[in-house]
């Protein structure tokens, strides 16, 4: 299933970066589920610094869940989603997300279907990767911390 592959890829990427301390809260790909799951995560024993949601609707709910807990996005907790729905770019959300290329996915599926109709034997359970770029927006942007003197450090 695509959502399971997405989750496994996400966890694998975190492990490659040395991030092993991950809390998981499950939702149902809906705004209200993202809201409730976020409140559970943020009121838990060890609140996260960042939340990645399986889709943008849950991420929008997560942003509102964080605000309901008195936290600011991204200053207190960063939030990112997946899909790049139009609302993700709205100024009130400004959500960092991963953009799926639905047209490329359809073209790939149609190509495979056409090849099968033409009698070509395709490998079962094959994996087809399609580029999904990160769209960085304000929900993960943090200002650099000021130095002890109140001045920002610059690299010479």
CORBEL-V946937 format. One record per residue. N is the residue number from 1. RES is the residue in three letters. D_FIRST is the distance of its C-alpha to the first C-alpha in whole Angstrom. Layout:
((N & RES & D_FIRST) (N & RES & D_FIRST))
This chain:
((1 & UNK & 0) (2 & UNK & 4) (3 & UNK & 6) (4 & UNK & 5) (5 & UNK & 6) (6 & UNK & 9) (7 & UNK & 10) (8 & UNK & 11) (9 & UNK & 12) (10 & UNK & 14) (11 & UNK & 16) (12 & UNK & 17) (13 & UNK & 18) (14 & UNK & 20) (15 & UNK & 21) (16 & UNK & 23) (17 & UNK & 25) (18 & UNK & 26) (19 & UNK & 24) (20 & UNK & 24) (21 & UNK & 25) (22 & UNK & 22) (23 & UNK & 21) (24 & UNK & 18) (25 & UNK & 18) (26 & UNK & 16) (27 & UNK & 16) (28 & UNK & 14) (29 & UNK & 14) (30 & UNK & 18) (31 & UNK & 21) (32 & UNK & 23) (33 & UNK & 20) (34 & UNK & 20) (35 & UNK & 24) (36 & UNK & 24) (37 & UNK & 22) (38 & UNK & 24) (39 & UNK & 27) (40 & UNK & 26) (41 & UNK & 25) (42 & UNK & 28) (43 & UNK & 31) (44 & UNK & 29) (45 & UNK & 31) (46 & UNK & 30) (47 & UNK & 29) (48 & UNK & 27) (49 & UNK & 28) (50 & UNK & 25) (51 & UNK & 22) (52 & UNK & 19) (53 & UNK & 17) (54 & UNK & 13) (55 & UNK & 15) (56 & UNK & 18) (57 & UNK & 19) (58 & UNK & 19) (59 & UNK & 21) (60 & UNK & 23) (61 & UNK & 24) (62 & UNK & 24) (63 & UNK & 27) (64 & UNK & 28) (65 & UNK & 28) (66 & UNK & 29) (67 & UNK & 32) (68 & UNK & 33) (69 & UNK & 33) (70 & UNK & 36) (71 & UNK & 34) (72 & UNK & 34) (73 & UNK & 31) (74 & UNK & 31) (75 & UNK & 34) (76 & UNK & 33) (77 & UNK & 29) (78 & UNK & 27) (79 & UNK & 24) (80 & UNK & 21) (81 & UNK & 18) (82 & UNK & 16) (83 & UNK & 16) (84 & UNK & 20) (85 & UNK & 21) (86 & UNK & 25) (87 & UNK & 26) (88 & UNK & 25) (89 & UNK & 28) (90 & UNK & 30) (91 & UNK & 33) (92 & UNK & 32) (93 & UNK & 29) (94 & UNK & 29) (95 & UNK & 25) (96 & UNK & 24) (97 & UNK & 21) (98 & UNK & 18) (99 & UNK & 19) (100 & UNK & 16) (101 & UNK & 18) (102 & UNK & 17) (103 & UNK & 20) (104 & UNK & 19) (105 & UNK & 15) (106 & UNK & 17) (107 & UNK & 19) (108 & UNK & 17) (109 & UNK & 15) (110 & UNK & 19) (111 & UNK & 20) (112 & UNK & 18) (113 & UNK & 19) (114 & UNK & 22) (115 & UNK & 22) (116 & UNK & 21) (117 & UNK & 24) (118 & UNK & 26) (119 & UNK & 26) (120 & UNK & 24) (121 & UNK & 22) (122 & UNK & 19) (123 & UNK & 17) (124 & UNK & 14) (125 & UNK & 11) (126 & UNK & 13) (127 & UNK & 11) (128 & UNK & 13) (129 & UNK & 14) (130 & UNK & 16) (131 & UNK & 18) (132 & UNK & 17) (133 & UNK & 21) (134 & UNK & 22) (135 & UNK & 24) (136 & UNK & 26) (137 & UNK & 28) (138 & UNK & 30) (139 & UNK & 28) (140 & UNK & 28) (141 & UNK & 31) (142 & UNK & 34) (143 & UNK & 38) (144 & UNK & 39) (145 & UNK & 41) (146 & UNK & 45) (147 & UNK & 47) (148 & UNK & 49) (149 & UNK & 52) (150 & UNK & 50) (151 & UNK & 50) (152 & UNK & 47) (153 & UNK & 47) (154 & UNK & 46) (155 & UNK & 46) (156 & UNK & 49))
